[in-house]
C-alpha cells in the first residue's frame, strides 16, 4: 500500500514538473502582462483590434510556461509542433505577400492617380526607415539587423515581418510586435508632431477636389505600377507583385469573386494566423532581451522621423508649387503607410481647425503611396544587404 | 477587322518570343564542378577507400535530380565509358546550390555514387554530363599530366566559367562536396562596414531609388491623367457639338468633379422615387440561417433509446 502511495506521489510530483506553475519565470509573467495590455487596448480603446487581439492572445499562448526539455512539441520554436508549422508562414515569408494581395484588392488608388504628385510624399516618409537604420548602426547593430529594424519606420507590419524574416530572423518577434504596436499608436504619436511642425494657416489650407479617375486609368495603374517599380527593384517583387495583382483583381471589374476572396476570407485568415503566430513568437526566453528594448525605442524614433519628414517635405514642396495646387502639410504624416489610420489622423487633425475641410481623400494618396514606398524600400534593403 | 489585328499582334508576339528563345543560352541546372584523378590522401568514400572523384554542382536556386543522367568519360577518341545514374535513389536529388560527389572507382555495385569507370590522368581526360534525354549539358577536358597526386581540376568558384588546378598552394585547396571558394565572411556586410559604417551612403542610395521609383510612377500617371482628361474632353466636345478646344477648356468639358456625379445620382434617385416611406412602413424580413450540422440541435441531442 505504501509503495502504491509512493507511486502516486511520484506521479503527481512528475506531473507538477510539467505544469506551467512549475516552469513559470518572471519573463513569462511580464510577457503575459504585455499580452493582456494589448488585449485591453484593443477591446477598451479599439486600438487596431484586428491586430492587437490576435497578437495579444498569441503572446498569452506563446508564454504559457512548459517543460522545454520534455519534448512535448507544443512551443512555437519546437520543430514539428502545430504552432511551429503555422509559424513557417512567417519565417519563410509567405504570409506578408498574401496580406499584400488582400490590401491591393481593398485599396482604391483613385486619390493617388488623380493627383500623382502625392506619391512623392509617400517617398519622403521613408526617411523614417533610413533614419532608424543609421541610429541602429550607431548603437552597434550589424547592417542587416539595422535594415530589419529600420523597416519599422515604414509603418507596414507585413513588410516589416517579410524583411526581418530574411535579414534578422532572430529579431523578427520584437520587430513585428514593435511595428504593429506603433501602428496602433499612430493616433498618439503623430498629431503632436503635425501640430508642432505646422502653422495655423497651413492647417486650414484647402486642396482642390480630386478629379474623377476613369476605369482605364484604374486598370492601368497596377500594371504600370508593377512594371516600373519591379523593374527598378526586383527584390520587392513578392510584396509589390501581390499588391498590384490584388489591385488589378479589384479594378478589372471582371474578377469580382477573386477580389472579394482576396480582400475578405483570405486576408482575414492570414491576418489571424500571422497575428497569432507573431504574438506567440514573443516567448519570454527569446524575446525579453536588451535588444528588444532597443528595437522598441528605435521603432518609436523611426515613426517620429517618418512623420516629421513627410510633413516637412510637403512644406518644402509647397514652395515650388503654384498657390492653387498647394498641399495641406497635415497630409504629410500619411506618407507612413499605416493604412488607413494615418490618413484618418490627417482628417481628424484637419477638422479640429476647420470643421468643413475634409482631408481624408487627399491623405489617402500619400498613404497608399507609402505602402508602395515602404515595399520598394524593403526591396532595396533586401537587395543591398542579403 | 479587330480579329485580324489581334491575330497579327499575337503572331508578332509569338515570333518575338521565339526569336528571344533562340538567342538564350542553354540553361542547365547541373554542371561539372571539380574533378580529382589521383587520390592518395584526399577524401575517402564510405568504404574508407581513396578513389578519383567527380563533383557535380546544382547552380540553380531549386532542387535538381540527377536520376537518369549519364556521366561519360573518354581518354581517347572512340573509347567512351558511360555510367547511368540510377533512378529511385532519393539522394540523387541535389538541393539548390549544393554538390554531389561521384567516386570513379569502377565499382558500381557499391552504390549510386560509384561509377563503372575509373579516371586516368596520363592522357587527356574528357568528362561529359548528359541529361536523361541524352543531351550533353556540360563537359570538361583535363589535359594530360596536368594534375599531381591529390590535386583537383576545378572551377575557380562554383559555376564560374574558368577552371584551375587546386591543391597546389595554400589559398587554392581541394574542396570535395563543398564550395570551390569558401566564403568565410559576408562580402556585402564587410563592404558596408568598411565604407558606410554610419549608414549615410545607404540612406542616400536607397532614398534616391525610392524617389526615382515613385517619380517614375508620378510622371507616368501625370501623362496618363492628361491623356485621359483629353479623351473625355473630346468625347464631351462631340456630345455638346463644340469644335474649339479653347472653348472646351474654358467650359471645363470632360472635367466634371465627383460632386457633380453625386448630385446627378441624388437627382435620379429623387426623381424616380424608388424608396418607400420608412417612417410608416414596417418591413419584416425573414432571417434565414444556413444549415450546418455543427449548430443543429438535433445532432447535439441524444436520441431517446428505443425499447
Interface residues (C-beta under 8 A of the other chain):
Chain A: X112 X113 X114 X116 X117 X119 X120 X122 X123 X126 X127 X129 X130 X131 X133 X134 X137 X138 X142 X143 X144 X146 X209 X210 X211 X212 X213 X214 X216 X217 X220 X221 X224 X225 X228 X229 X232 X233 X369 X372 X373 X376 X377 X380 X381 X384 X385 X386
Chain B: X188 X189 X192 X193 X197 X198 X199 X200 X202 X203 X205 X206 X207 X209 X210 X211 X212 X213 X214 X215 X216 X217 X218 X220 X221 X222 X224 X225 X228 X229 X231 X232 X255 X256 X257 X258 X259 X261
